[in-house]
Amino acid sequence: MKYTTTFLTRLEDMIAESDYTLRYEKGNFKSGHCLLRDQKIIVVNKFYTTEGKINAILEILKSVDLNTERFSEKSRRLYEELFQTETKS
C-alpha cells in the first residue's frame, strides 16, 4: 500500500464509520498519538507528515477493536486487507 493522502482519507473514513472519533491536535505525544478508550477518541499529532499520520493510525487500529458492522463495503474491504497483510508478515 502506498502512503498517500488518498489512503489517509480512506483510513479516516473507516474510523468515522466506527464508534471512534479521529481528531488531529497539537500535543506532546511520545508516540505521535493518544487514545482515549473510555471516550472512544483517537488523537493524532497534527504536525505529522502524511506518512506519520498513517503510521500512527495503523498502530492504533492494531490495538483497538472496531465495530465493523456499520462499515461500508469499501471500508470493510480495507479493514480486512490491512489485517490480512498484518498476519502474513
MMTF fields as JSON, N, C-alpha, C and O atoms, coordinates in Angstrom:
{
  "mmtfVersion": "1.0.0",
  "mmtfProducer": "UNKNOWN",
  "numBonds": 355,
  "numAtoms": 356,
  "numGroups": 89,
  "numChains": 1,
  "numModels": 1,
  "chainsPerModel": [1],
  "groupsPerChain": [89],
  "chainIdList": ["A"],
  "bondAtomList": [4, 2, 8, 6, 12, 10, 16, 14, 20, 18, 24, 22, 28, 26, 32, 30, 36, 34, 40, 38, 44, 42, 48, 46, 52, 50, 56, 54, 60, 58, 64, 62, 68, 66, 72, 70, 76, 74, 80, 78, 84, 82, 88, 86, 92, 90, 96, 94, 100, 98, 104, 102, 108, 106, 112, 110, 116, 114, 120, 118, 124, 122, 128, 126, 132, 130, 136, 134, 140, 138, 144, 142, 148, 146, 152, 150, 156, 154, 160, 158, 164, 162, 168, 166, 172, 170, 176, 174, 180, 178, 184, 182, 188, 186, 192, 190, 196, 194, 200, 198, 204, 202, 208, 206, 212, 210, 216, 214, 220, 218, 224, 222, 228, 226, 232, 230, 236, 234, 240, 238, 244, 242, 248, 246, 252, 250, 256, 254, 260, 258, 264, 262, 268, 266, 272, 270, 276, 274, 280, 278, 284, 282, 288, 286, 292, 290, 296, 294, 300, 298, 304, 302, 308, 306, 312, 310, 316, 314, 320, 318, 324, 322, 328, 326, 332, 330, 336, 334, 340, 338, 344, 342, 348, 346, 352, 350],
  "bondOrderList": [1, 1, 1, 1, 1, 1, 1, 1, 1, 1, 1, 1, 1, 1, 1, 1, 1, 1, 1, 1, 1, 1, 1, 1, 1, 1, 1, 1, 1, 1, 1, 1, 1, 1, 1, 1, 1, 1, 1, 1, 1, 1, 1, 1, 1, 1, 1, 1, 1, 1, 1, 1, 1, 1, 1, 1, 1, 1, 1, 1, 1, 1, 1, 1, 1, 1, 1, 1, 1, 1, 1, 1, 1, 1, 1, 1, 1, 1, 1, 1, 1, 1, 1, 1, 1, 1, 1, 1],
  "groupList": [{"groupName": "MET", "atomNameList": ["N", "CA", "C", "O"], "elementList": ["N", "C", "C", "O"], "formalChargeList": [0, 0, 0, 0], "bondAtomList": [1, 0, 2, 1, 3, 2], "bondOrderList": [1, 1, 2], "singleLetterCode": "M", "chemCompType": "L-PEPTIDE LINKING"}, {"groupName": "LYS", "atomNameList": ["N", "CA", "C", "O"], "elementList": ["N", "C", "C", "O"], "formalChargeList": [0, 0, 0, 0], "bondAtomList": [1, 0, 2, 1, 3, 2], "bondOrderList": [1, 1, 2], "singleLetterCode": "K", "chemCompType": "L-PEPTIDE LINKING"}, {"groupName": "TYR", "atomNameList": ["N", "CA", "C", "O"], "elementList": ["N", "C", "C", "O"], "formalChargeList": [0, 0, 0, 0], "bondAtomList": [1, 0, 2, 1, 3, 2], "bondOrderList": [1, 1, 2], "singleLetterCode": "Y", "chemCompType": "L-PEPTIDE LINKING"}, {"groupName": "THR", "atomNameList": ["N", "CA", "C", "O"], "elementList": ["N", "C", "C", "O"], "formalChargeList": [0, 0, 0, 0], "bondAtomList": [1, 0, 2, 1, 3, 2], "bondOrderList": [1, 1, 2], "singleLetterCode": "T", "chemCompType": "L-PEPTIDE LINKING"}, {"groupName": "PHE", "atomNameList": ["N", "CA", "C", "O"], "elementList": ["N", "C", "C", "O"], "formalChargeList": [0, 0, 0, 0], "bondAtomList": [1, 0, 2, 1, 3, 2], "bondOrderList": [1, 1, 2], "singleLetterCode": "F", "chemCompType": "L-PEPTIDE LINKING"}, {"groupName": "LEU", "atomNameList": ["N", "CA", "C", "O"], "elementList": ["N", "C", "C", "O"], "formalChargeList": [0, 0, 0, 0], "bondAtomList": [1, 0, 2, 1, 3, 2], "bondOrderList": [1, 1, 2], "singleLetterCode": "L", "chemCompType": "L-PEPTIDE LINKING"}, {"groupName": "ARG", "atomNameList": ["N", "CA", "C", "O"], "elementList": ["N", "C", "C", "O"], "formalChargeList": [0, 0, 0, 0], "bondAtomList": [1, 0, 2, 1, 3, 2], "bondOrderList": [1, 1, 2], "singleLetterCode": "R", "chemCompType": "L-PEPTIDE LINKING"}, {"groupName": "GLU", "atomNameList": ["N", "CA", "C", "O"], "elementList": ["N", "C", "C", "O"], "formalChargeList": [0, 0, 0, 0], "bondAtomList": [1, 0, 2, 1, 3, 2], "bondOrderList": [1, 1, 2], "singleLetterCode": "E", "chemCompType": "L-PEPTIDE LINKING"}, {"groupName": "ASP", "atomNameList": ["N", "CA", "C", "O"], "elementList": ["N", "C", "C", "O"], "formalChargeList": [0, 0, 0, 0], "bondAtomList": [1, 0, 2, 1, 3, 2], "bondOrderList": [1, 1, 2], "singleLetterCode": "D", "chemCompType": "L-PEPTIDE LINKING"}, {"groupName": "ILE", "atomNameList": ["N", "CA", "C", "O"], "elementList": ["N", "C", "C", "O"], "formalChargeList": [0, 0, 0, 0], "bondAtomList": [1, 0, 2, 1, 3, 2], "bondOrderList": [1, 1, 2], "singleLetterCode": "I", "chemCompType": "L-PEPTIDE LINKING"}, {"groupName": "ALA", "atomNameList": ["N", "CA", "C", "O"], "elementList": ["N", "C", "C", "O"], "formalChargeList": [0, 0, 0, 0], "bondAtomList": [1, 0, 2, 1, 3, 2], "bondOrderList": [1, 1, 2], "singleLetterCode": "A", "chemCompType": "L-PEPTIDE LINKING"}, {"groupName": "SER", "atomNameList": ["N", "CA", "C", "O"], "elementList": ["N", "C", "C", "O"], "formalChargeList": [0, 0, 0, 0], "bondAtomList": [1, 0, 2, 1, 3, 2], "bondOrderList": [1, 1, 2], "singleLetterCode": "S", "chemCompType": "L-PEPTIDE LINKING"}, {"groupName": "GLY", "atomNameList": ["N", "CA", "C", "O"], "elementList": ["N", "C", "C", "O"], "formalChargeList": [0, 0, 0, 0], "bondAtomList": [1, 0, 2, 1, 3, 2], "bondOrderList": [1, 1, 2], "singleLetterCode": "G", "chemCompType": "PEPTIDE LINKING"}, {"groupName": "ASN", "atomNameList": ["N", "CA", "C", "O"], "elementList": ["N", "C", "C", "O"], "formalChargeList": [0, 0, 0, 0], "bondAtomList": [1, 0, 2, 1, 3, 2], "bondOrderList": [1, 1, 2], "singleLetterCode": "N", "chemCompType": "L-PEPTIDE LINKING"}, {"groupName": "HIS", "atomNameList": ["N", "CA", "C", "O"], "elementList": ["N", "C", "C", "O"], "formalChargeList": [0, 0, 0, 0], "bondAtomList": [1, 0, 2, 1, 3, 2], "bondOrderList": [1, 1, 2], "singleLetterCode": "H", "chemCompType": "L-PEPTIDE LINKING"}, {"groupName": "CYS", "atomNameList": ["N", "CA", "C", "O"], "elementList": ["N", "C", "C", "O"], "formalChargeList": [0, 0, 0, 0], "bondAtomList": [1, 0, 2, 1, 3, 2], "bondOrderList": [1, 1, 2], "singleLetterCode": "C", "chemCompType": "L-PEPTIDE LINKING"}, {"groupName": "GLN", "atomNameList": ["N", "CA", "C", "O"], "elementList": ["N", "C", "C", "O"], "formalChargeList": [0, 0, 0, 0], "bondAtomList": [1, 0, 2, 1, 3, 2], "bondOrderList": [1, 1, 2], "singleLetterCode": "Q", "chemCompType": "L-PEPTIDE LINKING"}, {"groupName": "VAL", "atomNameList": ["N", "CA", "C", "O"], "elementList": ["N", "C", "C", "O"], "formalChargeList": [0, 0, 0, 0], "bondAtomList": [1, 0, 2, 1, 3, 2], "bondOrderList": [1, 1, 2], "singleLetterCode": "V", "chemCompType": "L-PEPTIDE LINKING"}],
  "groupTypeList": [0, 1, 2, 3, 3, 3, 4, 5, 3, 6, 5, 7, 8, 0, 9, 10, 7, 11, 8, 2, 3, 5, 6, 2, 7, 1, 12, 13, 4, 1, 11, 12, 14, 15, 5, 5, 6, 8, 16, 1, 9, 9, 17, 17, 13, 1, 4, 2, 3, 3, 7, 12, 1, 9, 13, 10, 9, 5, 7, 9, 5, 1, 11, 17, 8, 5, 13, 3, 7, 6, 4, 11, 7, 1, 11, 6, 6, 5, 2, 7, 7, 5, 4, 16, 3, 7, 3, 1, 11],
  "groupIdList": [1, 2, 3, 4, 5, 6, 7, 8, 9, 10, 11, 12, 13, 14, 15, 16, 17, 18, 19, 20, 21, 22, 23, 24, 25, 26, 27, 28, 29, 30, 31, 32, 33, 34, 35, 36, 37, 38, 39, 40, 41, 42, 43, 44, 45, 46, 47, 48, 49, 50, 51, 52, 53, 54, 55, 56, 57, 58, 59, 60, 61, 62, 63, 64, 65, 66, 67, 68, 69, 70, 71, 72, 73, 74, 75, 76, 77, 78, 79, 80, 81, 82, 83, 84, 85, 86, 87, 88, 89],
  "secStructList": [7, 7, 7, 7, 2, 2, 2, 2, 2, 2, 2, 2, 2, 2, 2, 2, 6, 1, 1, 7, 3, 3, 3, 3, 3, 7, 7, 7, 7, 1, 1, 1, 3, 3, 3, 3, 6, 6, 6, 6, 3, 3, 3, 3, 3, 6, 6, 1, 7, 2, 2, 2, 2, 2, 2, 2, 2, 2, 2, 2, 2, 2, 2, 1, 7, 7, 7, 4, 4, 4, 7, 7, 2, 2, 2, 2, 2, 2, 2, 2, 2, 2, 2, 2, 2, 2, 2, 2, 7],
  "xCoordList": [0.826, 0.0, 0.872, 1.904, 0.446, 1.178, 0.623, -0.589, 1.516, 1.131, 0.858, 1.737, -0.359, -0.754, -1.877, -2.424, -2.212, -3.331, -4.65, -5.568, -4.749, -5.96, -6.103, -7.199, -4.998, -5.017, -5.357, -6.112, -4.811, -5.12, -6.612, -7.238, -7.177, -8.609, -9.444, -10.463, -9.023, -9.746, -9.712, -10.713, -8.56, -8.46, -9.356, -10.034, -9.354, -10.201, -11.674, -12.438, -12.075, -13.469, -13.84, -14.945, -12.925, -13.178, -13.378, -14.282, -12.552, -12.693, -13.987, -14.643, -14.357, -15.594, -16.818, -17.824, -16.735, -17.855, -17.896, -18.876, -16.853, -16.813, -17.35, -17.944, -17.125, -17.561, -16.577, -16.875, -15.421, -14.368, -14.436, -14.978, -13.866, -13.728, -12.245, -11.462, -11.859, -10.461, -10.296, -11.042, -9.293, -9.011, -7.528, -6.704, -7.197, -5.804, -5.597, -6.233, -4.715, -4.451, -2.948, -2.186, -2.534, -1.127, -0.986, -1.895, 0.142, 0.349, 1.742, 2.482, 2.075, 3.391, 3.241, 3.479, 2.846, 2.656, 3.975, 4.56, 4.451, 5.723, 5.613, 6.569, 4.46, 4.301, 3.599, 3.399, 3.227, 2.565, 1.071, 0.388, 0.544, -0.905, -1.297, -0.468, -2.578, -3.141, -4.49, -5.246, -4.792, -6.051, -6.81, -6.34, -7.978, -8.829, -9.917, -10.952, -9.688, -10.576, -11.98, -12.956, -12.101, -13.423, -14.305, -15.52, -13.696, -14.458, -14.419, -15.08, -13.643, -13.501, -13.047, -13.638, -11.983, -11.392, -9.944, -9.187, -9.574, -8.201, -7.653, -8.231, -6.547, -5.923, -4.544, -3.714, -4.316, -3.048, -2.414, -3.106, -1.108, -0.375, -0.592, -0.267, -1.133, -1.474, -0.25, -0.361, 0.912, 2.114, 2.866, 3.901, 2.357, 2.985, 2.807, 1.863, 3.724, 3.583, 2.473, 1.98, 2.086, 1.05, 1.46, 0.655, 2.699, 3.188, 3.139, 2.769, 3.51, 3.468, 2.056, 1.829, 1.112, -0.29, -0.805, -1.493, -0.467, -0.916, -0.319, -1.031, 0.963, 1.604, 0.974, 0.765, 0.67, 0.041, -1.347, -1.708, -2.124, -3.477, -3.406, -4.18, -2.501, -2.364, -1.956, -2.425, -1.092, -0.67, -1.865, -2.009, -2.704, -3.888, -4.866, -5.436, -5.062, -6.015, -5.631, -6.497, -4.347, -3.911, -4.352, -4.552, -4.503, -4.766, -6.236, -6.6, -7.078, -8.491, -9.34, -8.931, -10.513, -11.444, -12.581, -13.447, -12.577, -13.599, -14.85, -14.769, -15.985, -17.249, -17.408, -17.729, -17.187, -17.194, -18.594, -18.754, -19.596, -20.962, -21.48, -22.28, -21.035, -21.52, -20.668, -20.97, -19.62, -18.722, -19.404, -20.219, -19.054, -19.466, -18.638, -17.658, -19.025, -18.303, -16.84, -15.93, -16.636, -15.284, -14.418, -13.26, -14.966, -14.22, -13.98, -12.913, -14.949, -14.797, -13.658, -12.857, -13.592, -12.52, -11.153, -10.195, -11.065, -9.813, -9.395, -8.228, -10.325, -10.036, -9.524, -8.533, -10.201, -9.774, -8.414, -7.575, -8.192, -6.915, -5.774, -4.69, -6.01, -4.983, -4.595, -3.412, -5.57, -5.273, -4.894, -4.287, -5.223, -4.681, -3.206, -2.406, -2.84, -1.448, -0.636, 0.498, -1.215, -0.514, -0.222, 0.863, -1.168, -0.961, 0.007, 0.666, 0.108, 1.035, 2.473, 3.395, 2.681, 4.047, 4.783, 5.938],
  "yCoordList": [-1.18, 0.0, 1.247, 1.306, 2.212, 3.471, 4.424, 4.521, 5.11, 6.065, 7.412, 8.271, 7.588, 8.818, 9.479, 8.895, 10.695, 11.378, 10.653, 10.706, 9.982, 9.208, 8.038, 7.756, 7.361, 6.252, 6.766, 6.123, 7.912, 8.521, 8.832, 8.588, 9.362, 9.669, 8.404, 8.418, 7.326, 6.056, 5.561, 5.053, 5.706, 5.324, 6.207, 5.718, 7.508, 8.44, 8.094, 8.121, 7.767, 7.389, 6.112, 5.996, 5.163, 3.905, 4.15, 3.575, 4.987, 5.296, 6.066, 5.855, 6.952, 7.728, 6.817, 7.129, 5.691, 4.748, 3.853, 3.14, 3.884, 3.069, 3.888, 4.951, 3.364, 4.052, 5.129, 5.907, 5.185, 6.113, 7.427, 7.503, 8.464, 9.778, 10.047, 9.842, 10.505, 10.823, 12.338, 13.062, 12.803, 14.237, 14.453, 13.645, 15.549, 15.969, 17.172, 18.21, 17.039, 18.102, 18.241, 17.318, 19.405, 19.536, 18.964, 19.057, 18.386, 17.788, 17.218, 17.132, 16.84, 16.286, 14.782, 14.273, 14.083, 12.648, 11.979, 12.249, 11.122, 10.446, 9.548, 9.423, 8.923, 8.014, 8.683, 8.046, 9.943, 10.647, 10.56, 11.154, 9.805, 9.691, 9.452, 9.133, 9.614, 9.388, 8.721, 9.112, 7.732, 7.006, 7.11, 6.651, 7.713, 7.83, 6.765, 7.008, 5.595, 4.446, 4.677, 4.323, 5.261, 5.442, 6.358, 6.169, 7.355, 8.304, 7.948, 8.596, 6.913, 6.451, 7.583, 7.836, 8.243, 9.325, 8.962, 8.562, 9.103, 8.904, 10.283, 11.003, 10.652, 11.949, 11.706, 10.999, 12.302, 12.16, 13.541, 14.54, 13.586, 14.846, 15.477, 14.868, 16.681, 17.327, 17.807, 18.136, 17.854, 18.313, 17.177, 17.403, 15.976, 14.839, 14.943, 15.562, 14.331, 14.209, 13.208, 12.542, 13.106, 12.136, 10.725, 9.972, 10.378, 9.047, 8.829, 7.75, 9.845, 9.756, 9.575, 8.794, 10.29, 10.153, 8.755, 8.148, 8.245, 6.903, 5.868, 4.976, 5.97, 5.022, 5.066, 4.021, 6.265, 6.396, 5.763, 5.059, 6.008, 5.438, 3.919, 3.222, 3.399, 1.945, 1.308, 0.222, 1.977, 1.462, 1.398, 0.437, 2.408, 2.419, 1.333, 0.643, 1.178, 0.184, -1.231, -2.096, -1.471, -2.785, -3.041, -4.19, -1.978, -2.137, -1.966, -2.252, -1.51, -1.339, -2.323, -2.818, -2.583, -3.476, -2.629, -2.175, -2.419, -1.591, -2.414, -3.601, -1.774, -2.405, -2.299, -1.229, -3.397, -3.387, -3.55, -3.522, -3.719, -3.913, -2.689, -2.814, -1.523, -0.287, 0.139, 1.148, -0.598, -0.238, -0.385, -1.282, 0.51, 0.342, -0.803, -1.238, -1.279, -2.381, -1.992, -2.799, -0.759, -0.258, -0.254, -0.668, 0.205, 0.247, -1.158, -1.436, -2.034, -3.411, -4.111, -4.828, -3.897, -4.495, -3.96, -4.724, -2.65, -2.051, -2.629, -2.972, -2.739, -3.275, -4.706, -5.064, -5.512, -6.906, -6.974, -7.795, -6.123, -6.097, -5.713, -6.291, -4.752, -4.324, -5.447, -5.66, -6.152, -7.162, -8.507, -9.323, -8.769, -9.952, -9.735, -10.661, -8.535, -8.198, -8.338, -8.817, -7.92, -7.994, -9.437, -9.73, -10.345, -11.727, -12.446, -13.397, -12.015, -12.637, -12.225, -12.981, -11.044, -10.52, -11.322, -11.025],
  "zCoordList": [0.0, 0.0, 0.0, 0.668, -0.743, -0.798, 0.255, 0.451, 0.915, 1.942, 1.292, 1.229, 0.813, 0.139, 0.921, 1.856, 0.534, 1.191, 0.913, 1.731, -0.226, -0.534, 0.433, 0.917, 0.71, 1.667, 3.059, 3.789, 3.432, 4.724, 4.812, 5.844, 3.747, 3.718, 3.879, 4.569, 3.256, 3.395, 4.833, 5.336, 5.508, 6.917, 7.784, 8.688, 7.501, 8.251, 8.079, 9.043, 6.849, 6.591, 7.335, 7.866, 7.371, 8.064, 9.558, 10.163, 10.146, 11.57, 11.822, 12.842, 10.905, 11.06, 11.062, 11.7, 10.349, 10.309, 11.547, 11.761, 12.355, 13.57, 14.746, 14.57, 15.935, 17.155, 17.586, 18.492, 16.96, 17.371, 16.603, 15.5, 17.225, 16.614, 16.443, 17.37, 15.267, 14.981, 14.978, 14.319, 15.737, 15.771, 15.574, 16.005, 14.919, 14.76, 15.654, 15.465, 16.621, 17.582, 17.766, 17.478, 18.25, 18.616, 20.02, 20.844, 20.26, 21.57, 21.684, 20.705, 22.868, 23.139, 23.354, 24.45, 22.299, 22.377, 22.053, 21.004, 22.917, 22.655, 21.432, 20.667, 21.241, 20.106, 18.925, 17.891, 19.059, 17.962, 17.992, 17.158, 18.972, 19.069, 20.519, 21.371, 20.764, 22.086, 21.877, 20.987, 22.678, 22.547, 23.854, 24.895, 23.795, 24.971, 24.841, 24.219, 25.421, 25.211, 25.749, 25.088, 26.93, 27.519, 26.688, 26.627, 26.045, 25.234, 23.755, 22.943, 23.396, 22.016, 21.087, 20.038, 21.515, 20.735, 20.42, 21.305, 19.169, 18.716, 18.383, 17.568, 19.005, 18.759, 18.147, 18.718, 16.981, 16.267, 16.161, 15.965, 16.292, 16.21, 14.831, 13.811, 14.798, 13.528, 12.755, 11.574, 13.397, 12.721, 12.038, 11.412, 12.155, 11.48, 9.981, 9.49, 9.267, 7.814, 7.53, 8.441, 6.273, 5.894, 6.308, 6.857, 6.045, 6.407, 7.921, 8.383, 8.681, 10.138, 10.662, 11.585, 10.082, 10.493, 10.191, 11.011, 9.008, 8.624, 9.568, 10.03, 9.861, 10.772, 12.157, 12.774, 12.654, 13.969, 13.967, 14.91, 12.918, 12.836, 12.73, 13.387, 11.923, 11.788, 13.113, 13.453, 13.851, 15.157, 16.116, 16.871, 16.08, 16.938, 16.514, 17.359, 15.212, 14.724, 15.139, 15.271, 15.344, 15.816, 17.251, 17.643, 18.035, 19.461, 19.856, 20.997, 18.941, 19.282, 18.477, 17.427, 18.996, 18.322, 17.763, 18.511, 16.457, 15.823, 15.527, 15.211, 15.632, 15.271, 13.755, 13.237, 13.049, 11.586, 11.001, 9.781, 11.835, 11.336, 10.597, 9.669, 10.995, 10.368, 9.185, 8.547, 8.878, 7.784, 6.43, 6.219, 5.527, 4.132, 3.548, 4.154, 2.397, 1.764, 1.506, 1.694, 1.077, 0.791, 2.059, 2.018, 3.16, 4.42, 4.96, 5.507, 4.814, 5.28, 4.522, 5.122, 3.202, 2.409, 2.846, 2.964, 3.086, 3.529, 4.877, 5.069, 5.8, 7.133, 7.037, 7.674, 6.243, 6.067, 5.388, 5.76, 4.4, 3.691, 4.632, 4.56, 5.503, 6.45, 7.391, 7.657, 7.886, 8.884, 8.288, 8.982, 7.045, 6.366, 6.097, 6.238, 5.713, 5.455, 6.734, 6.704, 7.86, 9.146, 9.53, 10.034, 9.302, 9.708, 8.778, 9.199, 7.528, 6.582, 6.843, 6.537, 7.401, 7.617, 8.663, 8.97]
}
